[in-house]
Amino acid sequence: MIDKNELTNQLTSSVSYKHHKSRRGKHRMYIGMAPGVGKTYRMLQEACELREEGIDVVIGLLETHGRKETAAEAEGLELLPRLSITRGNTTLTEMDTDAILARQPQLVLIDELAHTNVPGSLREKRYQDVEVILAAGIDVFSTVNIQHLESLNDLVAKITGVVVRERIPDRLLDEADEVVVVDVTPETLEERLIEGKIYAPEKIEQSLQNFFQRRNLVALRELALREVADNIEEAAETSTPAGQFCCVHERVLVCVSTYSTSVQLLRRGTRLATIMRARLYGLFVAHPERFLTKEESLYLETCQHLCQEVGGEFLRMTSTNIPKAIAEVAHNYHITQVVLGQTQKSRWDLLLRGSPVQQLLRYLKDVDLHIIAAEKSSVKQTRT
């Protein structure tokens, strides 16, 4: 199975599906911004190609939602019967995990990863069934929409006004062996909806006025692409030798101190990160021979809270060489933008010891320095 760091749109002939019970199965996730983008269709399409290559493929759970094209693509693939669960006078069906384990295919297709199983099932969530199947050495293709990620739940609710009840832990995305983004434009998705290719006719107008509003689709599309890109970048960062990693996204580091201008610096850094759609970091470097007063400690806690409140990460270090410590953090976190305030040193100190900015310029390469004036809103930018 192709590693997720080599995200690709097509399977290659080098992919091996030789079944080994002793190893954990490989997991490929098809992720999209909303229902109807074509996740299930794409999964079936690629599974059919594998079947033609001699791979033993079965469908463990398929939801066509009445879409004729999806049902047609599934023809010819073995579909395992569902498990019937009776509760009172009602009989419901779920994926039969035991049947999949008994069948022992090389690859099983499982739709709607975030689904909550019927009460009384052995496991509460479908993704938990998938983990059991993977542990048995069976490869899995699954589908999910971006709004089902746990960490994005509040943001999706803010964007769409819809609280998503069925969610999966973010670790599933991190642990997946491959993540395939199935992407279409908001205009294309709207056309599919109007043509009745996503929901029944009576649901079309309501969907257009709610979840499928153009602004929602634009935001969800960006969210899906950025989330997967960040996930892949993190994986690449951990697997790339030191000094060889190339950062794709901007990363802003705000250097704070115990001076009262630090909150201003953080706000300016936050605006910069927002404009650049960058990750935000705050940094305080403490001198090992200087103890903070109670007021200074409380002020730094305020800075830390502000940084975390806007989604940033606050870092603390101890060093006698502050510029060098800043440079080390910038290197380790692949920072592209550094924000710091004007020095509070006297001209005599600057003459004897040099400017911290000058020292940073010697340490840092290919990093922008933003020097924020203490009482002015203007910004000097120095390119290293």
N, C-alpha and C positions, 0 to 999 in steps of 0.2 A: 504493500500500500504506500502511496506517495506520502511523504511527510508534509504536514501542513505548512511548513516553511517554504515549500515549493508549490504553493497554491496554483492549481491548474484547472482549466476548463474541460479538459478531456483526459481520459485514461490513456496510458501509454502501454506499449507491448511489454515493457519491463515490469509491470505490476504483477506480483506473484500472489496467487490465492491458494497455494498449496496448504491444505488443512493440517494443522498440528494441534492436537488436543492439549499439548503441554504448554502452549503459549496463549497469551491473551488475544482475543480477537481485535481486529482493527475497526475503528469507528470513523465513518465519514458523515459529517453533518451538512445538510443542505439548508441554508438559512436565507431568509428574505425579509423584506420590509413589511409585508402584509399578505393576507390570503389572496390567492389568484395570480401571484407572480410567476408560478410555474415550477415550484420546488418538487412537488410529487411527480410531475410530468418528466422533469429532468432526471430525477432519481430512477424512474422506470426506464427511461430512454437509455441511460448508461448501464443499467442492469441487463437490459436486453442485449446490448453489445457484448457484455461479459458472458452471457449465456451462449451467444454465438461462438465465443472462444472456448467453450467447453466448461465454464464455471458452473457449479451446482448452485443455482439461485432460487430462492423461494420468497413469497410474500408472506410476512408474518401478520401484518396489519395494513390495510389500505382503506383510505377514505377518499372516494371520488367526488363526494358532494354533488352527485348528479352530472358531473362534467363528462361529456361524451368523449372528448379527446383523451382525457386521462384514462377512462375505462378502456378505450381502444388500445392504448399503449400497453396496458397490463395484459392483454390477450397473449396467450402462449406461455406466460409465466405461471408456475405452480402456486396456487393460493391455498394456504393452510386454513382449515375450518376454525372459526372462532369458538371460544369457550362460552357456554351458556351459564348464566348465573341467575337463579330464581330468588326473588325477594318478595314474599307475600304472593300476590296474584300477578306480579310482573316478572317477566323474564328478560334479562338484558344480556348483552354479549360483550366480551372483552378478548384481547389477544390471548391466545393459548401458549403461554411461555413454555409449559412442560412439553407440549407437542413440538415446539421448535427444537428444544433440547433433545427430544427423542429422535426427531428427523435428522439432526446433525448435518445441515447444509453447510456449504462453504460460506455462503453469503445470504443474509436475510434482510428484507426491506421492511422498515417499520415507520409508518406515518405518524405525524403529530406527537412528537416526543414529549411535549409538556402536558399531555392528557392525564387527568386524574381518574384512576380506576374506580369501578363500581364498589361501593362499600361491601365488605365481605371478601374482597379479593385478597390474595396472599400478600401483595404489596400495594402500597397506596398510590404510587405514581408509575407511569409507564417507563420513565427513564430508569427507575429502579429495576424493572424487568430487563431493560436493555443491558444494564450493568451485569446482571446474572448471565445473560446470553454471551456477553463479551468474555466474562470470566471462564466460560465453557470453551473458549477458543473459536467461537463463530464470529465472522466479520459482520458488521451492521452498517447499513445505510439508513439514516433517519432524517426527518424534516422538522423544522421549527421556525417560527417567526421571531424577529428581534425583540418584540414587545414582551416575550415570555421570559427573558433573562431577569433574574431576581434583582440585580443591582440597578436595572433600568426601569423598574416598576414605577417609581415615583415620577421619574422624568416623562415616561410615556403617558402617565395619567395627566400630567401637566400639559403635555402637547395636545393630546386627543380628548381629554375629559373623560376617558374610559379607564376604569380600574381593572386591570387584567388579573383574573383570579388564579389561572393556572400558570405556574412559573417553574422554571428549572434553575438549579444553582449554576453560577457562572463557571464553576470548575469544570463542568461538562465541555464547555467551549475550549477551555485551556487544555483539557486532557484529550480532546479529539485528535485523531491522527491526521485528519484532513478536514478543512472547512471550505465549502463551496458556496460562494455568494451567488444567488440567483437574482439577477437584477433586471428590472425594466423601468422605463420612465413613468412618472405619475400619469402622464397623458395616455400612455399605452394601457395602464391598469384601469383608468377610468373608462376607456373604450371597451375593454373586456367586460367591465361591470355593466355598462349600458347594453352591451350585446347579449347579456344573460349568461356569460361564460363563467361567472363566479357564484352568484346567488340567484335564487328563483326570482321571477319578475316582480312579485309583490314586495320584495326586500330591496330592490334596486334604489328607489328614490330615497328611502330612509337611510341607506348606506351612504349615498352621495351627500346627504345633509349632515352626516355624523362622522363616523370613522374615516370614510373615504373622501373627505374634503381635501382639496388640492394642497392646502398648506400643511395638513397632517401628513400626507403622503411624501411631500418634499422633505419634511423634518425626519420622518421615519426612514426614508431612503438614506439620508445622510448619516443617521444614527447607525444603521446597519453596516454601511461601508466603513465608517470610522471605527466602529467596535471591532470588526474583524481585522482591519488594518492594524489597530493597536495591539490586538492579540497576536498577530503574526510578528509584529515588530518586537514585542517582548520575547517571543520564542527565539527570534533571530539573535536578539541581544545576548541571551543566555548560551547560545550555541556557537557564537562567533568568537574567534580568538581575540584577546585584548588588543585594542588599537586598530582593529580591522572593521569594527562595526560602523556602518554609515546610518546616521539618524535620519529618518524620513520626515518626522514632524518637528516643529519648533518646540523648544522647551525653555521656559523662562525661570531664571533663578533670581530671587530678590534677597539681597544681603541686608539684614537688619541689625540694629545695635540697640543700646539702651537709651539712645537719644530720642526725643519726642517726635522726630521726623519719620521714624520707622513705619508708623501706621500710614503716613502719606506715601511712603515708598511702596508699601504693600498694595495700596489702592491703585497706584500708577502701574505697578507690575501686573495687577489683576486686569486692568483695562488693556494692557499690552497683550496679555495672554488671551483675552477674549477676542481681540481683533485678529490675532494670529491663529486663533483656535489651537492654542498651545497648552501643554501641561504646565502647571505652576508649582514652583518650589520656593519655600522660604528657608533662609539659613541664618543662624546665629553662631558666631565663633567666639567662644569664651577663652579668656586668658587664664592659664592654670594657676597663676599667682594672684589673681584678683577675684575676690568674693563679691557677689551681687548683693545689693541692699534689698530689703523687702519690697520697696517700691519698684526697683528695677526688675525683680523677679515677677512681680505682678504685671508690669508693663509687657514683659516678654510673653507672659501667658496670654495677654490680650492680643499680641501679634500672632501667636500660634493659633488662637481661636479664630481670628479673622482669616488667616490663611486656610485653615481647614474648613471654615464655613463656606468659602467660595470654591471648595473642591481641590485645594492644593495640599501639598505634603510639606510639613515643617521639619527641618533638620537642625540638629545641634551638634557642634563639634568643639573640641578643646585643642588649642594650639597657641604657640608663642609667635607664630608667623601667620598672621591672618590672611594676607594676599595668597600665600602658598596654599593655605587650607581651602580658600574659596576656589582656587584653580583645581585642586584635587577633587572637590565635589563636582565642579563643572565637568571635569573629565569623566568621573565615574558615572554621572547621571546623563551624560551626553547633552549638556546644556548648550543652547545656541544663542541665548540672550541673557546677559547679566545686568541687573538693575541695582545700583547702589547710590548712596547720597554723596554730596560734596564732603570732602574731608573736613574734620573739625580741628585738624592740627594747625599749629602756628606756622608762620612763614619760616621761623628758625628751625622747627622740627623738619619741615619739608626740605630745607636746605641741607640739613645734616643727614636725614634718613631717606629722603626721597618720598614721592607721592605714592600712596597705595595703588592708584590707577596706573602709574608708570610701572610698578612692580607687576600688576596683573597683566599689563600689555606684554611683559616679558614671558609670563607663564602661559598665557592663553593664545591659541591660534584659531582662526576661523570662527571667532565668537564676537558678537556685537556687545559693546559696553554702553549702557544708558546711564549717564550721570545726572541725577535729579537735584536741582538747586533746592536748598533748604527752604527758602521763602518765595521762590518763584515757580511758575508752572512750566517754564520752558525746559526743554530737554536737550542736552548735548549728546550726540551719538558719535562714538569713536569706533571705527572699523579696524580690527586687528588683522 
